[in-house]
Amino acid sequence: MLTYELDSRDLEGVRFAVSPVAEMVLSLRALRDPGRFPLQLAWVRAVQPQVDDLDWSVLRWLVNDTMGSPDFLTPRPTSPLTQIADELEIIAGVDRGTFERQFAAVNKELPDELAGADGVTRVVDALREYWEAVMAPYWDRMRTILSADISYRGHVLTQHGTGAMLNGLGPAITYDDGLLKVDRVSDPSRTEQVDGRGLVLQPTLFGPHAVIPFDIGAEPLLGYPPRGQAHLWSVVEPPSQRDLAQLIGTPRAHILALLTHPRTTTDLAAELKVTPSAVSQHLQLLRRTGLVEPQRTGKQVLYKPTELAALLTGSDPD
C-alpha cells in the first residue's frame, strides 16, 4: 500500500492530466499479460497483426514481471491536453545516469541491449514505432474516455468536495482525514508526504487498479481506472442520424450535426430558422449532459461539441 499524506494546501492543488506516453508504456502490460486486462482484450486482439514487427529487443525491458516501469518513461503530465511528441521529447532528454539507474532498478540489471551510448535513442525510436503501429489508430477513442472521466470527476469535486472525489476513484483508493491510501500497488507499504509538490490524478486504461511511480519519493502521481471503459470497444460504428435523434431528440441532434466548428446561439438559430431562446434551451441541456461546451471569444460565446459528443457521433473532436 502507498499512503499519500495531504494537507489543506495539497488538497487544493490536486489536478488532473492525461498522458499519451504513459498509456502507451502501460499498454505493454496488456500485451504481456492479457488475462489481467479483460476490458482491453478487444484492443489486444486488434493489434496482434502489428505486434510481431515491433522492436521487442527494446520493448521487452520497458515493463518487468511485476508490471513496473522506469519512471522517466512516464513523465508526470501537466495537462489533460498533453501531446505524445512533447512527452517523447522529454524522454529523449533524460540524463544517462537516470536512464541507467532506473532501468537497473526495474530489471535488476541494465539490459545489454540498452547499455550502449545509443540506449536512449533506441528506446525513443521503439516507442515512436509502437505508438504509430498500435496506439495512434485507437487513441482518439481512448482519449475520449479519459477526458470524459476527468469531466465527471470535476463535477464531483465542485459539487461534493475533494474528499468525495478521491473516494470515488476506484475500489483500491480511499481517502480520509488527509490520508490517501492506494492498495495493491506497493510491497512493502510506504507513506509519502505530498508536501506542496502537487498531486496529479491521471486516468489510465491499463492500471488495472491503480498506478503509482516506481521510485520512492518521486513526484506524487496516481493513475486510476476511468469510468466507461467497459464500453470502450463495444461500439463498432457510430449511430445513424436517425438513431441519434431518437436518443437525444431531433432538434438537439440537428444542433450537434451543425457544430462542425464553434458557433454562436444566434448563428445556429438563423440556420435552423428558430428563435435564439429555443436554441439556447437545447444548448444548455447539451451542456449539462456533457455534449457541448462554451468558449468565449471577445464578447461572443461559441459552442463546440465535446470529446464525449465526438465519441457518440463518430466525428473527429477539435
C-alpha positions as CSV (number, residue, x, y, z in Angstrom):
1,M,0.0,0.0,0.0
2,L,1.1,3.6,-0.7
3,T,-0.3,6.3,1.5
4,Y,0.0,9.9,0.4
5,E,-0.3,12.5,3.2
6,L,-2.1,15.6,2.0
7,D,-2.6,18.9,4.0
8,S,-5.2,21.5,3.0
9,R,-2.8,23.1,0.6
10,D,-2.2,19.8,-1.1
11,L,-5.9,19.1,-1.4
12,E,-6.4,22.5,-3.1
13,G,-3.6,21.7,-5.5
14,V,-4.9,18.3,-6.8
15,R,-5.1,18.4,-10.6
16,F,-5.9,16.1,-13.5
17,A,-3.9,15.2,-16.6
18,V,-3.8,12.8,-19.4
19,S,-0.5,11.2,-20.6
20,P,-0.4,9.6,-24.1
21,V,3.1,8.2,-23.4
22,A,2.0,6.7,-20.1
23,E,-0.9,5.0,-21.8
24,M,1.5,3.6,-24.4
25,V,4.0,2.3,-21.9
26,L,1.4,0.9,-19.6
27,S,-0.4,-0.8,-22.5
28,L,2.6,-3.1,-22.7
29,R,1.2,-4.7,-19.6
30,A,-1.8,-5.8,-21.5
31,L,0.3,-7.3,-24.2
32,R,2.5,-9.0,-21.7
33,D,-0.4,-10.5,-19.6
34,P,-3.8,-10.1,-21.4
35,G,-5.6,-12.0,-18.8
36,R,-5.2,-9.2,-16.3
37,F,-6.9,-6.7,-18.6
38,P,-10.2,-8.2,-19.8
39,L,-11.6,-4.8,-20.6
40,Q,-8.9,-4.3,-23.2
41,L,-8.9,-7.7,-24.8
42,A,-10.5,-6.3,-28.0
43,W,-7.6,-3.9,-28.4
44,V,-5.1,-6.7,-27.7
45,R,-6.7,-8.8,-30.4
46,A,-6.9,-5.9,-32.9
47,V,-3.2,-5.1,-32.7
48,Q,-1.8,-8.6,-32.9
49,P,-1.0,-8.4,-36.6
50,Q,1.3,-5.4,-35.9
51,V,2.9,-6.6,-32.7
52,D,5.4,-9.0,-34.1
53,D,7.1,-6.4,-36.3
54,L,7.9,-4.1,-33.4
55,D,11.4,-3.9,-31.7
56,W,10.9,-6.3,-28.8
57,S,14.6,-6.4,-28.1
58,V,13.9,-3.0,-26.5
59,L,10.2,-3.0,-25.7
60,R,10.5,-6.2,-23.5
61,W,12.6,-4.3,-21.0
62,L,10.1,-1.4,-20.5
63,V,7.8,-3.4,-18.2
64,N,9.0,-6.0,-15.7
65,D,7.3,-9.2,-14.4
66,T,5.6,-7.2,-11.6
67,M,4.4,-4.6,-14.1
68,G,6.8,-1.9,-13.0
69,S,8.4,0.6,-15.4
70,P,11.2,3.2,-15.2
71,D,9.6,6.4,-14.1
72,F,11.3,8.5,-16.8
73,L,9.3,6.6,-19.4
74,T,6.1,8.0,-17.8
75,P,6.9,11.7,-17.1
76,R,4.3,13.4,-14.9
77,P,1.9,15.2,-17.3
78,T,0.9,18.8,-16.7
79,S,-2.4,19.0,-18.6
80,P,-5.3,17.0,-20.0
81,L,-4.1,18.2,-23.4
82,T,-0.6,16.7,-23.3
83,Q,0.8,15.6,-26.7
84,I,2.8,12.5,-27.5
85,A,5.5,14.4,-29.4
86,D,6.2,16.6,-26.3
87,E,6.4,13.6,-24.0
88,L,8.8,11.7,-26.3
89,E,11.0,14.8,-26.4
90,I,11.1,14.7,-22.6
91,I,12.1,11.1,-22.6
92,A,14.8,11.7,-25.2
93,G,16.3,14.3,-22.9
94,V,16.8,12.0,-19.9
95,D,20.3,12.1,-18.5
96,R,22.4,8.9,-18.8
97,G,22.6,8.4,-15.0
98,T,18.8,8.4,-14.5
99,F,18.4,6.2,-17.5
100,E,20.8,3.5,-16.3
101,R,19.7,3.7,-12.6
102,Q,16.0,3.3,-13.3
103,F,16.4,0.5,-15.8
104,A,18.7,-1.3,-13.5
105,A,16.2,-0.9,-10.6
106,V,13.3,-2.2,-12.6
107,N,15.1,-5.1,-14.3
108,K,17.6,-5.9,-11.6
109,E,20.4,-5.0,-14.1
110,L,20.9,-2.7,-17.0
111,P,19.9,-4.7,-20.1
112,D,22.8,-5.3,-22.6
113,E,20.5,-4.0,-25.4
114,L,20.3,-0.6,-23.7
115,A,23.9,-0.3,-22.3
116,G,25.3,1.4,-25.3
117,A,25.6,5.2,-25.9
118,D,22.5,4.9,-28.2
119,G,20.3,3.4,-25.5
120,V,18.0,6.4,-25.1
121,T,17.7,6.8,-28.8
122,R,16.8,3.1,-29.2
123,V,14.1,3.4,-26.5
124,V,12.6,6.6,-28.1
125,D,12.6,5.0,-31.6
126,A,11.0,1.8,-30.3
127,L,8.3,3.8,-28.5
128,R,7.6,6.0,-31.6
129,E,7.2,3.0,-33.8
130,Y,5.0,1.3,-31.2
131,W,2.8,4.4,-31.0
132,E,2.2,4.6,-34.7
133,A,1.5,0.9,-35.1
134,V,-0.8,0.0,-32.2
135,M,-1.8,3.2,-30.3
136,A,-2.4,6.0,-32.8
137,P,-5.2,4.3,-34.6
138,Y,-7.1,3.9,-31.4
139,W,-6.0,7.0,-29.4
140,D,-9.0,9.2,-30.2
141,R,-11.3,6.7,-28.7
142,M,-9.1,6.1,-25.7
143,R,-8.6,9.8,-25.1
144,T,-12.3,10.4,-25.3
145,I,-12.9,8.0,-22.4
146,L,-10.1,9.6,-20.4
147,S,-11.3,13.1,-21.0
148,A,-14.9,12.3,-20.2
149,D,-13.8,10.8,-16.9
150,I,-11.9,13.9,-16.0
151,S,-15.0,16.0,-16.7
152,Y,-17.0,13.7,-14.5
153,R,-14.5,13.9,-11.6
154,G,-14.5,17.7,-12.0
155,H,-18.3,17.8,-11.5
156,V,-18.0,15.6,-8.4
157,L,-15.2,17.8,-7.0
158,T,-17.2,21.0,-7.4
159,Q,-20.5,19.5,-6.1
160,H,-19.3,17.3,-3.3
161,G,-15.7,18.3,-2.5
162,T,-12.2,16.8,-2.9
163,G,-12.7,14.1,-0.4
164,A,-15.8,12.6,-2.1
165,M,-14.0,12.9,-5.5
166,L,-10.9,11.0,-4.2
167,N,-13.1,8.3,-2.6
168,G,-14.8,7.6,-5.9
169,L,-11.6,7.0,-7.9
170,G,-11.7,3.2,-7.5
171,P,-12.0,0.3,-5.1
172,A,-8.3,0.3,-4.4
173,I,-8.2,4.0,-3.5
174,T,-9.6,5.5,-0.2
175,Y,-9.3,8.9,1.4
176,D,-9.9,10.0,5.0
177,D,-8.6,12.9,7.1
178,G,-5.6,13.8,4.9
179,L,-4.6,10.3,4.1
180,L,-5.0,9.0,0.5
181,K,-4.4,5.2,0.6
182,V,-3.7,3.2,-2.5
183,D,-3.9,-0.5,-2.1
184,R,-2.4,-3.3,-4.3
185,V,0.5,-1.1,-5.5
186,S,3.5,-1.3,-3.2
187,D,5.1,-4.1,-1.2
188,P,6.3,-3.2,1.4
189,S,3.9,-0.5,2.2
190,R,5.2,3.1,2.3
191,T,4.0,6.5,3.3
192,E,5.0,9.7,1.5
193,Q,4.1,13.4,2.0
194,V,2.9,15.4,-0.9
195,D,4.4,18.4,0.8
196,G,3.3,21.1,-1.7
197,R,4.6,19.2,-4.7
198,G,1.1,18.8,-6.2
199,L,-0.7,15.5,-6.7
200,V,-1.6,14.6,-10.3
201,L,-4.5,12.3,-10.9
202,Q,-4.2,10.5,-14.2
203,P,-7.0,8.2,-15.6
204,T,-5.5,5.2,-17.2
205,L,-6.9,2.2,-19.1
206,F,-4.1,0.0,-18.2
207,G,-4.0,0.0,-14.4
208,P,-6.0,-2.1,-13.7
209,H,-6.5,-1.0,-10.1
210,A,-4.1,1.9,-9.6
211,V,-0.7,3.1,-10.9
212,I,2.0,4.9,-8.8
213,P,5.6,5.9,-9.5
214,F,8.2,3.1,-9.2
215,D,10.8,5.2,-7.4
216,I,10.2,6.0,-3.7
217,G,9.8,9.8,-3.2
218,A,9.0,10.5,-6.9
219,E,6.7,13.4,-7.7
220,P,3.2,12.5,-6.5
221,L,1.2,10.8,-9.2
222,L,-1.8,8.4,-9.0
223,G,-3.2,6.6,-12.0
224,Y,-6.8,5.4,-11.6
225,P,-9.3,3.4,-13.7
226,P,-11.7,5.7,-15.7
227,R,-15.4,5.2,-15.8
228,G,-16.9,3.9,-19.1
229,Q,-14.0,1.7,-20.2
230,A,-16.2,-1.4,-20.2
231,H,-17.9,0.0,-23.3
232,L,-14.7,1.4,-24.9
233,W,-14.6,-1.3,-27.6
234,S,-18.3,-2.2,-27.8
235,V,-19.4,0.5,-30.4
236,V,-18.4,-0.9,-33.8
237,E,-19.7,2.1,-35.7
238,P,-21.4,5.4,-34.7
239,P,-25.2,5.6,-34.6
240,S,-27.1,6.9,-37.6
241,Q,-28.5,10.4,-37.5
242,R,-32.0,8.8,-37.0
243,D,-30.8,6.7,-34.1
244,L,-29.1,9.8,-32.6
245,A,-32.3,11.8,-32.9
246,Q,-34.2,9.1,-31.1
247,L,-31.7,9.2,-28.4
248,I,-31.3,12.9,-27.7
249,G,-34.2,14.4,-29.7
250,T,-34.3,15.7,-33.3
251,P,-33.6,19.4,-32.5
252,R,-30.5,18.6,-30.4
253,A,-29.2,16.1,-32.9
254,H,-29.5,18.8,-35.6
255,I,-27.6,21.2,-33.4
256,L,-24.7,18.6,-32.9
257,A,-24.6,18.0,-36.6
258,L,-24.2,21.7,-37.3
259,L,-21.4,22.1,-34.8
260,T,-18.6,21.2,-37.2
261,H,-16.9,24.3,-35.9
262,P,-17.6,26.6,-32.9
263,R,-20.8,28.6,-33.5
264,T,-23.0,31.1,-31.6
265,T,-26.6,30.7,-30.5
266,T,-27.7,33.3,-33.0
267,D,-25.8,31.6,-35.8
268,L,-27.4,28.3,-35.1
269,A,-30.9,29.9,-34.7
270,A,-30.6,31.5,-38.1
271,E,-29.7,28.3,-39.8
272,L,-32.4,26.3,-38.0
273,K,-34.9,29.1,-38.6
274,V,-36.0,29.1,-34.9
275,T,-35.6,31.7,-32.1
276,P,-32.3,32.1,-30.3
277,S,-34.0,31.3,-27.0
278,A,-35.2,27.9,-28.3
279,V,-31.6,27.1,-29.4
280,S,-30.3,28.3,-26.1
281,Q,-32.5,25.9,-24.2
282,H,-31.3,23.0,-26.2
283,L,-27.6,24.1,-25.8
284,Q,-28.0,24.3,-22.1
285,L,-29.3,20.7,-21.9
286,L,-26.5,19.5,-24.2
287,R,-24.0,21.4,-22.0
288,R,-25.4,19.9,-18.8
289,T,-25.1,16.4,-20.3
290,G,-21.5,17.0,-21.3
291,L,-22.1,17.0,-25.1
292,V,-21.2,20.7,-25.8
293,E,-19.0,23.2,-24.1
294,P,-18.9,27.0,-24.4
295,Q,-15.8,29.1,-25.2
296,R,-15.7,32.9,-25.0
297,T,-14.1,34.9,-27.8
298,G,-14.3,38.6,-27.0
299,K,-18.0,39.3,-26.4
300,Q,-19.2,36.2,-28.2
301,V,-19.9,32.8,-26.7
302,L,-19.3,30.0,-29.1
303,Y,-20.4,26.4,-28.6
304,K,-18.5,23.3,-29.7
305,P,-19.0,19.6,-29.3
306,T,-17.1,17.8,-26.5
307,E,-15.0,14.7,-27.0
308,L,-17.9,12.7,-25.5
309,A,-20.1,14.0,-28.3
310,A,-17.4,13.1,-30.8
311,L,-17.5,9.5,-29.5
312,L,-21.3,9.4,-29.7
313,T,-21.5,10.8,-33.2
314,G,-18.3,9.3,-34.7
315,S,-16.9,12.6,-35.6
316,D,-13.4,13.9,-35.0
317,P,-13.0,16.2,-31.9
318,D,-11.4,19.6,-32.3
